[in-house]
Amino acid sequence: MIIKDSIAISITEETHVAAGRRAAADLCRRLGLSDATVARAELIVVELAGNILHHAERGHVLLGPMALGHGLQIIAADLGPGLGDLERAMADGYSTRTTPGLGLGVVRRQAGALDVYSRTDAGSVLSTTVCDEPGGMPFEAAVVSTHLEGETVNGDSWAIYPASAASPDRTVFLMVDGLGHGHFAAEAAAVVLRVADTAMAADPTIPLTALLQRMNAPMTSTRGAAVMLISASESKVLCSGIGNISAALCGPDGGSHNLVSHNGTVGHRMPRVQEFESPLTRGTLLVMHSDGISARWKLSQYPGLVERAPATVAGVLYRDAARGRDDASVLVARLPAGAGTGPEWGSRRAWNSNAGADPLG
């Protein structure tokens, strides 16, 4: 079974730190990761959750599969006072309260990379991944996708189809939001993914409009869904969508361009299928999200965020824009995906917006 969903653990008391550790271990095992990787993930989550509890008082740890590669994605997000002196926080043994005091430097070494976005009195988001393979830390794309609290299944889902030998100049991103939430929404989303997986395996060059039309007939027996497909190459982005999935291209200069989706519901009312083309500037971020995330966000309100790792951006948007009334999903990718267009996320890369530059060199 392919795991797409993320787990959101609210951190407001000591028992939640232990709950986060258990959730990390369980998800690692479900992903088929080694015992050594499980142990590293547990240590990282305990430290990050402890930091939230004792320094920010409340926040979330978000656990999910890596969007690209094979491993666990970990995001810690809070609305606390900010990290302040990041270099000091990275020092081994540093703790101003009763956290384990291992320091973010230990977290970074255990994971291989750690990305940080922090603003004074506006909170912090830290993202990292844990894999079996040393150095296997692809930061080009990240997804956070959670079900509505009280439900057991997620009516949102997603897929990324990377460039391949058969289609070397195209990466395709898919997001689906089954109508409503709960079991029937999840069933609709699963049908979309089955159709897309089969079609992309048979012909990775299939036009987006043809792929969207192919989904319509199998979806008539479901409650229907909103679907957005985006294809990214070296120079352009193509998009085709039906329903209320939102998407935007956020340039390195701070500007943004919203991508178009037609009204309707795949499987029930799909009056028009059309493909739209947008030029692509290297280093642009693609942001896609379901309507469980408010569309009122602007990356320009977060100085320097567009330069951060996609998982960090996804964590900030989830923290600040999740409505809490529906399944919520956000996908962030630096385009062209996998081309190394953004900053180099090496083992010493971290950043603190209070300082305005990378204090770690």
Secondary structure as GFF3:
##gff-version 3
##sequence-region A 1 361
A	DSSP	beta_strand	7	11	.	.	.	ID=ss1
A	DSSP	alpha_helix	14	30	.	.	.	ID=ss2
A	DSSP	alpha_helix	35	51	.	.	.	ID=ss3
A	DSSP	pi_helix	52	56	.	.	.	ID=ss4
A	DSSP	beta_strand	59	65	.	.	.	ID=ss5
A	DSSP	beta_strand	71	78	.	.	.	ID=ss6
A	DSSP	alpha_helix	86	89	.	.	.	ID=ss7
A	DSSP	alpha_helix	104	111	.	.	.	ID=ss8
A	DSSP	beta_strand	115	119	.	.	.	ID=ss9
A	DSSP	beta_strand	123	131	.	.	.	ID=ss10
A	DSSP	beta_strand	141	146	.	.	.	ID=ss11
A	DSSP	beta_strand	156	161	.	.	.	ID=ss12
A	DSSP	beta_strand	171	178	.	.	.	ID=ss13
A	DSSP	alpha_helix	183	202	.	.	.	ID=ss14
A	DSSP	alpha_helix	208	216	.	.	.	ID=ss15
A	DSSP	three_ten_helix	217	221	.	.	.	ID=ss16
A	DSSP	beta_strand	225	232	.	.	.	ID=ss17
A	DSSP	beta_strand	236	242	.	.	.	ID=ss18
A	DSSP	beta_strand	246	250	.	.	.	ID=ss19
A	DSSP	beta_strand	256	258	.	.	.	ID=ss20
A	DSSP	beta_strand	276	279	.	.	.	ID=ss21
A	DSSP	beta_strand	285	289	.	.	.	ID=ss22
A	DSSP	three_ten_helix	299	301	.	.	.	ID=ss23
A	DSSP	three_ten_helix	305	307	.	.	.	ID=ss24
A	DSSP	alpha_helix	310	321	.	.	.	ID=ss25
A	DSSP	beta_strand	328	334	.	.	.	ID=ss26
###
